[in-house]
Amino acid sequence: MLFFKFDRRIFQYFDWTLLALVLGICAIGIINIYSAVFSLNEKQIPLYLKQVQWVLLGSFFMMVVFLIDYRVISEGAYVIYGISVALLVVVFLYGYTANGSQRWIALGSFSFQPSELMKLTIILALARYFDDHKSNEPYTLKELVIPFLMIMLPFLLILKQPDLGTALIIIIVFASIVFFIGVNWKSVAIVFAGGLMLMPLGWHFLKDYQRDRLITFLNPENDPLGTGYHIIQSMIAIGSGGILGKGFLKGSQTQLKFLPEQQTDFVFSVFAEEWGFIGALFLFILFMSLIFWGLKIALHSRDLLGTLIAFGITALISWEIFINAGMVLGILPVVGIPLPFLSYGGSAMIVLLTAIGLLMNVSVRRLILQR
């Protein structure tokens, strides 16, 4: 039986490297958002100050989650999963619509996006399930039916909002965890073949603008002032940054407002235009350091539960970085995935920092359990 017992050793083995990496990237993000909205005439609180608020609030949740043993948190994983699914249902009943999507629940002056919470919730639920159903052999399709159903319910609810990007992330994180823990290759072949056959059906269920994005990805010049505008302007901004960049607050695409969604989905384009290849390289070194540190924590965890939680969180961050970078560079379709810790957004920042708290939790307790 595990209790909420304070252990002073959690500060003795505190993971300062992980904290420094994350807060360093957050600081870069705040400075970058300041530049992204510098030329906007904002009548309310500037977005960069709001981002500071989200980082502070997220840091609070990060420390709360850090202080509670992850094994205790895991005991409530299915309850948290149920609450998260219920919140997705509430979105359809009481959520409000913005930019054609019904994704948010208004909580006073704060708007919360339950689909962001589901990213972390599904990692906790899958880690709990696979820890409870350990196997010395690769998992078969039959053994994966329950975890597959666990992700399909939120996947369909999120897809209905519609939020294709978050829905895809949930599927990709699930697949990453399954491959990591071990799956029968015959089962993989069957799923892959089934996925290919269902692709035409999936195309039928996409919204018109989602289909347009996929078509535009293949040839952005087809509609340079419409669906191809985002990608073209993003590539112009990144390319014009050159080696050293144009300098802080001197990005023409950003300050002249040619670059759309420059504080959210295309925030990396703002950064690359101002800081160039060298700045972008430095940023990705920080990201890669964070990813490798997360994998190190996963591989050195003292139990399967900690390993799966750490790996799932690292996979989530890795895939969001990869997809967002691919979007802004024009090598992947635009699906609305924010860049972790850099893109503006309260729900995403709070959930990501809470996830980092869990990662720290596993990191510290793997050292405590060795003693």
N, C-alpha and C positions, 0 to 999 in steps of 0.2 A: 504494500500500500504506500502510495506517494503522498506527501503532505506539502503544503505551502510553507516550507521551512526555509528561513533565510540562511544562506551559506556564504560566509565572508570570502570564501575562496573564489567566488565568481568574479570578484574584483581583482583578486590576485592574478587570475589567468585571463583577464579581460582582453578581448581581441581589438587592440588599438589600431592595428593595421587595417582591418576591415572598416572600422569606423572612420578612419582618416580617408580612405579611398572613397567611401560613399559621400561623406560630407564635402570632400574636395570637389567631386563631380557636381554635387548640388550647388556649391558656391559658383562654379563655372556656369551652371544653368541659370542662376539668378542674374548674374552679370549679362549673360547672353539675352535673357528675356528683357532686361533693361534696354538693351540695344534694339531688340526686335520691336518694342513699342515706343521707342524714343520719339519717333515722328508722329505718333498718334495723339490726337487731342482728347485725352481721357478726362472725363468729368468726375468719375468715381475714383476709388483707390487704385493707383497704378498696379498693373498686373504683376510687376516684379515684387512689389510689397506684399501682394496677396500670396505670391509664391513663397516668400519668407514665412508667412503665417502657416502655410501648408507644411513647410519643412519643420517648423517648430512643433506643430501639432503631430506630425508624423513621427518626430523624434520622441515625443512623449509616449506614443503608443509603442514605439520601438523599445523603449526602456521597460515599459510595463510587461511586454511579451518576453523580453530578455530575462526578467527577474523570476518568471514562473517556469519551472522545469518543463521542457518541451514534452516530456512523457505525460505530465499532468494535462497539458493542453490537448494532447492527442486523445485523451480519454473522452473529451467532448467534441471530437472531430465530426462525428455524425450529426450531433446537435447543431454545430456551427454550419454544417452543410445544409441541413433542413431549413435553418433560418435564412441562409443565403438564397436558397431556391424560393422561399416564401417572399423574400424581398424582390426577386425578379418578377414574381406574379403581381406584387403590389405595384410595380412599375406600369403594368398594363391597366391597372384599375385607377391609380391616382397619379402616375408619373406624368410629367409634362414633356412636350415635344419641342425640340430645337434642331434646326438644320435638317428637318425631315425625318428625324429619329426620335423615338420615345424611349429614352434611356435613363432619365434622372428622376429622383425623388426630392422634392423641395423640403428642406429642414430649416425653416426660418430664412436667413440670408444665404445659407449654405445649400448647395445642390450636391446630392450624393449619387454616385453611379454604382449600383449594386453589381453590375457585371465586372467591375474592377475587383471587388471583394471576392467574387467567385473564382478568380484566377488563383488566389492564395488558398481559398477554401478547398478547391479540388485537389490541390497538392497535399493538404492535410488529410483529406478523406482517403485518397489513394495510398498515402504512406501508412495510414492506420490499417486499411484493408490488407495490403500486401504484408504488413508486419504480422497481422493476425492469421494470414493464410500463407505462411512460408512454404517454399517448395525447393527441394534439392535438384529438381529437374526443370527444364524450360517450361514455361506456362503454355498450355494449349488454348485453342479458341474457346473451348467449353469452360475452362477455368477463368477466362477473361470476360465472360458474359456479364457478370455483376458489375465489375468496374467500368465496363463499356456502357452499361445502362446508366451508371452513376454520372458519366460525363455527357451522355446524349440528352438528358433532360435539360440541364442548363444550356447546352449547346443550341438546342432548338428554341428555347426561350430567348436567348440572346440573338440568335439569327433572325427571329421574328421582329426585333425592335426597330429597324434592323441594325446590327453591328457585326458585319462580316469579319472584321479584323480580330475582335475579341473572341468570337466564336472559333475562328481558325487557331488562335493561340491556345485555347483550351484543348483542342484536338491534338495540336503539335506537342504540347507539354505532356499530355497523356501518352502519346506514342513514344516520346523520349523516355519517360519513366518505364514503360513496358520494355523497350529495347534494353535499357540499362539493367533491369532486374532479370531479363532473360526470357525470350519467347521462342517457341518452336518455329523453325524456319518454314516448315510446310504451312503453318498457320499464317505466317507473313505473306507467303505467295498467294494464298487464298484471299486474304483481305485486300492485297494489292490488285488482284484480278477483279474482285468485286467492286473496288473503288473505281477502276477504269470503266466498268460497265455502267456504274451509277452516275458518272460525270455528266452525260446528256440530261439526266433527270435533275441533277443539281443546277445545271444551267437554266432550266425551266423555272426554278424557284427563286432565282436571283432577281433583284429589283433592276429596273431599266438602267439606273445610274451605275449600278455595280457591273452590269454587262458592258456598259460604255467604258468603264475604267479598265476592264480586262482587254477590250479591243484597242483602246488607246495605248495601253502598255506595249502592244505589238508595233504600233506605228503612231507615235504622238503627233507627227506632222499632219496627220489626216484632219485634225481639228485643232489647230494651234491656238485659236481664241476661245475654244470651248473646253471639251474634256481633256485635251492635251496641254492646256495652259499651265497647269500646276507643274507637271514634269519638266516642260520646256524651261519655264522660269527658274525652277530649282537647279537644273543643269547649268543654266547661264550663270546663276549666282555662284555655284561651286567652282565652275571653270574660271570665272573672272577673278577669283581669289588668288589664283596663281600659287607660287611657292610660299610667299610670306604674308599674303593677304593684303587687303586694302586699309586695314587699321580699324580700331574700335570706333564705332558710330559712323564709319565712312563707307559702308557697303551700299552701293547705289541701288541694287535690286531691293534691298531691305528698306532703306530710308525713303525711297521714292514709291514704296508700296506696290512694286511689281510682283513681289513674292507673296503668294496667298498662304494663309494659315501659318504665318511665319513664327508664331509663338508656340505652336503645338506640333502638328505633324511635320512641318518643314523647318523646325528650329535648327537642325544641323546645317541646313543650307545657309542660314544666317551666320552661324559660327564659321563655316568654311570660307565664306566670302570675306569675312573680316580678318581671319587669322591664317588663311591659306592652308597649304598642304602640311606645313610644319605644325600648325596648331591642331589640324585634324588628326595628324599622326600622334601628337601628344595625348589628345583626348582618347583615341582608340587604345593607346598604351595603358591609360588608366582603366578603360573598360576591360581590356584583356587581363590586366592584373586582378581586377575584381572577379572576373570569371574563373581564372586559375585558382585564386584564393578560395572561392566557393567550392570548386571541385576538390581542392586539397582537404577542406573541412569534411566534405562528403566521404571521401575515400578513407579518412582517418577516424571517422566516427566509431564509437564503441558498440553500436547496435544498428540493426537494419532500419529501425524507425528513424533514427537521426540521419543515417545515410540518405534515405529516400527524401526526407524533408529538405536537407541541404542540397541534394542533387536537383530536386524539383524546382526550388527557388532559383538556383543557378541556371537551370535550363530556361525558366521563364524569362529571366533577365537577358540571357544570351540570345534567345530567339527574337525578343523585342528589339534588341540592338541590331541584329542581322536584318530583320525585315524592314525596320525603319530606314536603315542605311541603304538597303536595296531600293526602297521606294524613292528616296530623294535623288539617288544616282540614276534612276530610270532603268534598273535591271530587274525590278520586281514591280508588280501592279500596285497602285495606290489603294491600300485597304484600311487606312486610318489607324495605324499602330503608332503610338507616341514613343519618343526616345526616352528610355528610363532615366529619371533624375534630372533630365534637361528640359523636356517639354512641360509647358504650363498645364496644370491640372491638379485640383485638390484631391479627388478620389484616388487617382493613380499614385500621387506622391505619398499619401498617407498609407495606402496598402503596400507600396514598395518598401517604405521605411519600416513598416510593421514586419514585412517579410525578412528584412535585414536583421531585425531584432530576433527573429526565430533562428536565423543563420548564426548569429552571435551566440545564441542560446546553445545550439549544438556544438559550436566551436569551443566554448568554455567548458561545457559539461563533459566533453570527450576527454579533457585533461583532468578534470576532477575525478572521473570514473577510473582513470589509470592509477590514481593514488590509493 
